[in-house]
Amino acid sequence: MGTAHRERSRGSGSVEGRSQAPIILLWALILAYAYFFSAYTLQRHATLNTTAVELSSIDQAMWNTAHGRPFEQTVGITQALRIAPHLELILLPLSLVYRVWDDVAAMLILQSLALAAGALPVFAIARRVFSRVNSGSGAGDRRVQWLALAFSLAYLLMPALQAAHIAGFHTTALAVTPLLLAFRYGMEERWRPMWGWALLAMAIREDMALLIGAGGLLIMLSEGAPARRKQGLALLLASMAWYATVTLLILTAAGPDARQAGVLNPWPRISLADLPALWGPVWRDALSSLLSSAGWLSLLAPEILLLGLPYLATLAAVPQRGLHAEMWQVTAPLVPVIIIAAIYGAKRLQRIIERQIPFSLTPLAANATIISVLGAAWLLAWAGSSQIDRGWTPLARPFQWPAMTTHHRTLWRLANQIPPGAAVAATPAVHPHLAHRQRIFVYPEVAGAAYLLIDVTEPGETGALQTKAHVDRLTGSGEFGIIDAADGYLLLARGAAAQTLPEDFFSFTRADGRAPEIAIGAQFGPGLRLLGYDVVDDVRWRRTYFRFYWQATGAARADDLAIRYEARTPAGVLVDSGEQRALPALLWRSPAQWEAGEVVVTQTAPWFLPRAFAPTLQVTGGGQVLQPELPAVDPAAAPMEVAGDGTLRLPGLARRDGRLRLWEGPLAPIDTADAAFAAKDWMVRLVEWSAPLSVAPGGELTTLLYWQASDPAPGDTAVSLNLRDVTGRVVAAVDGQPTWFIPRPAAAWKASSDNTVGVIDAHTLSVPEDVEPGRYELVVGWTSAQTGERLHRVVETGNQERDEAVLGPVTIDPRARPRPDACCLAVEACCASME
């Protein structure tokens, strides 16, 4: 006892030397963190930002456990036990919370408190570690406490920790603080509390035993008394025995669900050939983010970092692109490893610096104080930077507070009509609000459900078109009937007779006093006006959607009136459309049914759009395209354009510094040019051009060209763009009429007030994957569509030269490929919007 007691006394410092300010601030940070993330996660849940997969799957199992059906949950169309792919014994006592407060909000708040509490053991660990290298005086102890507070703040700022809140509710989040406490008490040789917290961590989830076992190995190999080595060996053996028992016996007996989940007993699948996956792009980015959020100090304590290797190996063995550590809860158990390693790494760095500086840096403060201040500043600078880039608080650049709308509030009007014990099928975002029942299915699975609650506005896996067809089939067959509907929600009951949709259902299509952020005022024929639109962008995931505001005028509208939405790149490539992802408002209520004077909102489905794009709209009715009539345009306003086929091109958008902005120009440097091309009765001159200086093999090279002419072309012409190597061989080529989001045929160019025509034109070259790196030339020319002949290039003297112009060099360089960020690594479609 004497040795342990003296060590604890030495580590904690005298009471007189302690400052209460760091302790008070520590508790303030913990309470602020817990309060904010409780409020934030509850708001996300209330605004339908939680899903069946991330919340209901564990919530329903806990609710069933609380009502005498241990671990029971609905999987697909059957009732199964939630002991696959993980064994989470903590759910047994945790479920008792629902006997007191029958609401998933209790678990979201509990999760916030559990993660916030981890700052306490971080503070204790840091204070003990730095007390060993600092003076035992009162000033030294106060300095240590402020340094420990810096590590606690860095812990709370770690994006990987905060991401655990966003993923709904998961037991991995609950393991963070027990892991920290087990390490703290093991370091202090207080074996009983160490075993208590270690056993709790293993009860939370069986794979936590990998982290506990690695900690036992560290204790066993560290210097100390034989009792220390015995405790470390016992902890290692006990944790490995538990992990093997669960994965090889209990979960295997649970059946195929565990094996299909891809995380049950992954070790037989891990070979030496698979180990490079631990440093693949997904985990390289995730680990880089984890290390940078602790100031890279963890690298100075590699023996601590190795504690996370077994757990990390099991994660890397799961072949899921979307399982990105920084976005979900999976790396929360690695946060203790990173922050503890950072503490020990900082201690080593402090010792090294003190040994290398034998003189006093300043008479105003001791060297230890200066080094501690600089170290804390370094740590918090990196922690703050990581929080700004990828965090989940208002400090973060991509932070967005979910707004509560009438649609979200309307949910409970329908949910309260469902009997508590009835089996229900619900769309994924509605599902978590109804999961406290024995059986609940994820729509479109309806087998065994007595009630269906469907949000037709939810961009689920089925899509709006498939949802409507399915509902029509269910109600048309008489299997289900509509008993209520409001604001896009449908409540169906098996065997109900009512089939007509009430008028309140269509309220999700009405503006109800809302006005568009971007005013347009374009008239389509006599019966439809586009008032404007909103651009709604998810900054973190870079998913964008539009809300278009339409007003039905008093004139009669054709029965076949239809609205077509598309989004295109500057080169005219289609990247989204209402045909690919139908607009619910148009599916459930056609424009011919809109009442005169009514303002209707049609919302597109969120999608991963490229870095630069523009939305387009086309309205047809009476068997023809309705030509839009644009109001007088403010010269300062972003330009719109009407194509020859009646398509209205709205202002272009581009993503810069993570945010979408109105855009009508190049994203690459602009170069001047002076190349003229002439046909018999027409001449066009290239004034400026813009293209990236380099592109990676397999990438796309978008080139912008600015043309001037005295008048429109007498016939159809096309622009030819080639990429050639030094031998003149063409490695990539594209031919097409001038395009700026929509086609701009040279024959339809319109002269401006100075009787000249100025047109910006974009073309995208697809570079082959197998092209050799090196220097290439970008070459442009024109071709007559009637004759197929190339237009000649004209020099200043009037003589005709070759039929092409070399714009400049472009380098093919594999390093030009943008480094994938977290969104790109998680979802491949997100890569197109990278800057």
Secondary structure by P-SEA (a helix, b strand, c coil): caaaaaaaaaaacccccccaaaaaaaaaaaaaaaaaaaaaaaaaaaacccccccccaaaaaaaaaaaccccccccccbbbbccccccccccccccccccccccaaaaaaaaaaaaaaaaaaaaaaaaaaaaaaccccaaaaaaaaaaaaaaaaaaaacccccccccccccccccaaaaaaaaaaaaaacccaaaaaaaaaaaaacccaaaaaaaaaaaaaaccccaaaaaaaaaaaaaaaaaaaaaaaccccccccccccccccccccccccccccccccaaaaaaaaaaaaaacccccccccccccaaaaaaaaaaccccccccccccccccaaaaaaaaaaaaaaaaaaaaaaaccccccccccaaaaaaaaaaaaaaaaaaaaaacccccccccccccccccccccaaaaaaaacccccccccccccccccccccccccccccccccbbbbcccccccccaaaaaaaaaaaaaaccbbbccccccbbbbcccccccccccccccccccccccccccccccccccccccbbbbbbcccccbbbbbbbbbbccccccccbbbbbbbbcccccccccccccccccccccccccccccbbbbbbbccccccccbbbbbbbbcccbbbbbbbccccccccbbbbcccbbbbcbbbbbcccccccccccccbbbbbbbbbbcccbbbbbcbbbbbccccccbbbbbbbbbbbccccccbbbbbbbbbcccccccccccccccccccccccccccccccbbbbbbbbbbbbbccccbbbbbbbbbbbbccccbbbbbbcccccccccccccbbbbbccccccccccccccccccccccc
